[in-house]
Every structure is written in C-alpha cells, then in structure tokens.
Amino acid sequence: MTAQPESERGAAVVELLAGFLVLVVPLVYVLVVVADVQRALLATSSAAREVGRVYVTGSSRADAERRAAVAYREVLANYGLRAGDPRAALRLQVGCRPGSGRAACVGGFGPGAEVRVVVTYRVPVARLPFVGAVAAPNLTVGATQHSRVDRFRGLVG
C-alpha cells in the first residue's frame, strides 16, 4: 500500500457526495413524479367507473347527480386527492340514445339513458422539497366511462 499525498485526502468523500447528488437525487425525483402520475391514473379510473355506476342506478336524475358527486369525492379521497382541488375535474354528459324509446328516457334519464363520465386530474411535474408544487408544467391524466341505464329497468319515484 502506498501512502496518499496530502492533497488527495478526503477526495473520496467529495466524489461520493457529488455522485450521489448527480445520480440519486434526480432518480428519486423521477420516482416521486411517476408515483404521483400512477396514483392519479388509478384515482381517475376508479372515480369514472364508480360515478358512472352510481349514476345509472339512481332512482331519479337529482338522486343520481347527488350520488355521483358523493362517489366522486369519496373515490378521490381514497387516493389522497381532493374533489375541490382546481386540478381535478368531473364532467357528466347524459342523454338518450336514438331509438331508446323517448317515453321511457325523458330529459336524459330513465331506461335507455346513457351517461358519459370524464374525470381528469393535472399532476404537477415541478415541485420543490418542503414547498410542494410550483407554477410549472402539469401532466393531465384522465379516464372516461360510458354507462347505460338498463332499458328494462323500472324506476321508482
């Protein structure tokens, strides 16, 4: 073993620290962003499915819309997201299919009615430690669900 010159003492610590900062910190940052995107994908998919399901099983249009709003809030809360967050959005489009029998499907609700649910969430890509998201680019993820009220279903009320 040869002795190291005095000028090189401690160089390994500096190189390790520089390598850690250059390689590991960006990798952790990317993993956090990917985890947030995956969480948002699961939340939007589950919310769209549940909102569509509870809407078509409602007894009236007002009941269906109330139940859809509750399902939307609860599913997003299960994934740690807030329904009131400006980055989250829910859009319902309801209507009657052509040929579904206009007498049963009135005002976009009733046997044969269709609902299209679109849930989106903007995931912030730029964030600072201990501060959170900053005004920067977002990645929008979302899900769409098409549901139909059974044509042979009798509605109560």
N, C-alpha and C positions, 0 to 999 in steps of 0.2 A: 504494500500500500504506500502510495506516495502522498505526501502532505499537500494540502491545498494551499495555494497562495492566499494571503490575507485579503486580497481584492475580490476573491470569489466566495468568501464565506457568506452564507445566508442567501445565495443566489437561487438555491433550490426552492426556498420558501416563496420568493418573489415569482419564480416561474410557475409554481403550483398555483398561487393566487391568480396570476394572470390567465393561466389556462382555465381555471375554474370560472372566472368571470367571462371569458370569451366563449366557452363551450357550454357550461352547465346552466348558467342563468338564462340565456335565450331558449335553451331546451325546456326548462321549467315553464317559462313564459308561454311557449307554444303549447305545451301540455295543458296549461290552465285555460287557454283560449279554446282549444279543441274540446275540453271537458264542458265548458260553457255552451259551446255550439251543440254538443250532443245532448246536454240537458234541455236546451231549448227545443231541439228536434223532438225529443220524447214528450215534452210538455205540450207542444203544439199538436202533435199527432194524437195524443190521448185526449186533449181538450176538444179537438174537432170531432172525434169519434163519439165522445160522451155527449157533447152538445147536440149532435145530430140524433143520437139515440133517445135522449130525453125529450127532445122537441117533438118527434113523431109519436111519442107515447103520451103526450099531453091530452087532457080532456077538452081543452078549448085553446084558442090562439093565445089569449092572455096567460093562461096557465102554462102553456108550452114555452112562451117567451120568458116567464119568470123562472121556470125550472131550468131553462137553457142558461140564463145568467148565473144562477146558483152553481150549476155544474161547471161552467167556465171558471168562475172564481175558485172553486174548490180544487179542481184539477191543477190549475196553475199554482195554487198554494202548496199542493203536494210536492211540486218540483222546486219550491222556493222562489217562485215568481209571483208578482202581484198583478191582478187583473187591472188595477187602476194605473199601472205604470204606462207612461206615454209610449214606451217601446212595444207594448202589447196591443194587439188589435183583434177584434172579433167582428165578422161580417156574416149576417144571415140573409140569404135570398130565398124567399118562399114563393111558391106559385103552384098552379095546377097544370098538369100535363095535358096536352091536347088529346082529346078522346077519353079523358078520365071520367067523364060524366059530370057536367057542370052542376047538376043538382046536389051532388054529394060534396064536391070540393068548392066551397064558397070562400072568397077572399083569401085564397092561398092556404086554406086549412080545411082538413077533412079527409075522408077516404080518397086516396089517389093523389094527394098533395105531395109535392117534392120540396125538400129543403136542401140548400147548398150552404155548407158551413165552411168559412175560410178563417183560419186562425194564423196570425203572423206574429213574429217577435224579432226585434232588431237586437242582435248580440253585439255589444261594444267590443271592438278589437283592440283599441288602445286603452290601456289602464296603467295607473301608477300605483306602486305599493302604498298601502295605508290611505290612499286617496280614493281609489276606485276608478270608474270610467271617466274619461275626459272627452271633450268635444272632438271627436275624430271619426274615422270611418266605422261603419257598422256593417255587419253581415246579417241580412234578413233571411230568416228561415220561416217555414210555414207548412201548413197542411190543409188539405181540402177534403171534405166528407160530403158525399151525396147520400141522402136518406129519403125514403118514400114511406108515407103512411099507407098501410095495407088497404087496398081497395075494398076489402070485405070486412073491415073493422067497423064496428058500431061505436059511435062516440056517445058518451054520457054527458048530459048537461047541455 
